[in-house]
């Protein structure tokens, strides 16, 4: 059995040429002794506990803090029976090229790990920030109405960032008008929405672990979400597992909401997220993954689940139409 820290160390050093894995496309050097030392110093009984130094750049510190916060967010949403599993699960934000997230219980040589590892593409966070910047800019009203503007360019930039990891777009992440109070309020909403989607993604990946999906996969398909050619399961069976993980994630998120209105408000962001993935697939001209159901199918399945979990769905239908119309306008413009 192999330790998770050792496996994560390998991931940082791994310079894989195969499209079955990913490209390490970040600004940090995977061969840096300092980066590898951080991995060696992690706490394997829970999530990563990086020891930072003055030489760490702000980006890396942000990703470490975000990963640790997401690990805690999972703990707050799941039922108690899953907490032991979570203690033996590490969560990281890493550069993954075109892969958005994955979870595994085996290493690259298919050796069993001493727990589970969830890795989310750090580029996803930046793409989501651009996406929600676009939404917020077109939704400003009341005292912020004078600051409203079209979100189309930021929407297009969010797709470009997801597909090409164009880090030159990072300077366009946040809203800047020279009014600090306005900027702070808008950027706060933006970051909260992006983080909530990362929570959904993390809970989705943990859902695969908690629901025992690894036991249903072929031995050569330990990397859920990554290998499309080595599993003995049919595409339909894979889709069933993905929808079950979506349901797990949604129910965990809803446990953290305190009112019907806040539950539906959070779900609007999830619905928009899947609309965004659909637009990315349109741009590509092909699915992001054949093992996943189409994004709009996932969105509608969750929308139906929301009606059962929360109720009063009819009251909120107009907001979904608004999202559909907004995205349609951006695509046509």
Residue, then its C-alpha position, 0 to 999 in steps of 0.5 A: x500500500x502506498x502513502x498519499x503524500x508519496x503519490x502526490x509527490x509523484x504527481x508533482x514530478x510527473x511529466x506525462x506526455x499522454x493525453x490520458x493524464x494531464x499537462x502540468x501547465x502552471x507557473x510553478x516548477x514541479x521539480x522545485x525542492x521547495x514545492x516537493x518539501x511542502x508535499x512531504x510535510x502534509x498531514x496524511x490523516x486529513x487534508x494537506x497541511x502545507x508549511x509555507x515560507x516567505x518564498x511562496x508566491x501568492x498564487x500557491x498560498x491561495x490554492x493551498x488555503x482554498x483546498x483546505x477550506x474545501x476539505x472543511x466544507x465537505x465535512x460540514x455538508x456530509x453525514x456523520x457516517x462519511x467523516x472517517x472516509x473524509x479523514x482518509x481523503x486528501x484534497x488538492x488544487x493542482x494544474x490539470x490542463x483540460x481535466x477539471x477534477x478527478x478522484x482516485x484510490x490508486x497511483x499511476x501504476x495502479x497500486x492501492x493508496x492508503x486512502x483517497x485523493x481528490x484533485x481539482x484543476x486550479x484553472x477551474x477557479x479562475x474560469x469560474x471567477x470570470x463566469x460569475x463576474x459576467x453574471x454579476x455585471x449584467x445583474x447589478x441593480x438598485x444603488x449599483x445600477x450605474x455600474x451595470x455592463x455587458x458580461x459577454x466578454x467576461x463570459x467568452x474569456x471564461x470559456x477561453x481560460x477553461x479551454x486554453x489556460x490563458x493566464x494572461x486573463x487573470x488580470x481581468x478576473x475582478x471588477x475595477x471601477x475605481x470605487x473600492x467599496x463597490x469593487x469589494x462588494x461585487x468581488x465578494x459575491x463573485x468569489x463566493x459564487x465561484x467557491x460554492x461551485x468548487x464545493x459542489x465539484x469537491x462534493x461530487x468527487x467525494x460522492x464517488x468515494x462515499x457511494x462506493x463507486x470504485x468498487x463498481x469500476x473495472x480494476x483498470x479504471x481507478x481514475x474516475x473521470x479520466x480513463x474512457x477506454x479501460x473500463x468494463x462498464x457501459x457508458x450508460x452505467x458510467x452516466x448513472x454513477x455520475x448522476x448519483x455523485x451529482x445528487x450526493x453533492x447537491x444534497x450535501x450543499x443543501x444541508x448547509x443552507x438555512x432557507x428555501x430561498x437560499x437553497x434555490x439561490x445556490x442552485x441557480x449558480x449550479x445550473x449556470x455552471x452546467x450551462x457554461x459547461x454546455x457552452x464549452x462543449x459547443x465551442x469544442x464541438x465534442x463532449x468534454x468526457x463521454x463518461x459524463x452525461x451531457x451538462x444540460x441533462x445533469x442540470x435538469x436532473x438536479x433541477x428535478x431533485x431540487x423540486x423534491x428536496x426543497x419544493x415550491x419549484x414553480x415560484x422560481x421557474x422565471x429565474x431559470x428562464x432568465x439564465x437561459x436567455x442570458x447565456x443565449x444572448x451571450x452566445x449570439x452576440 
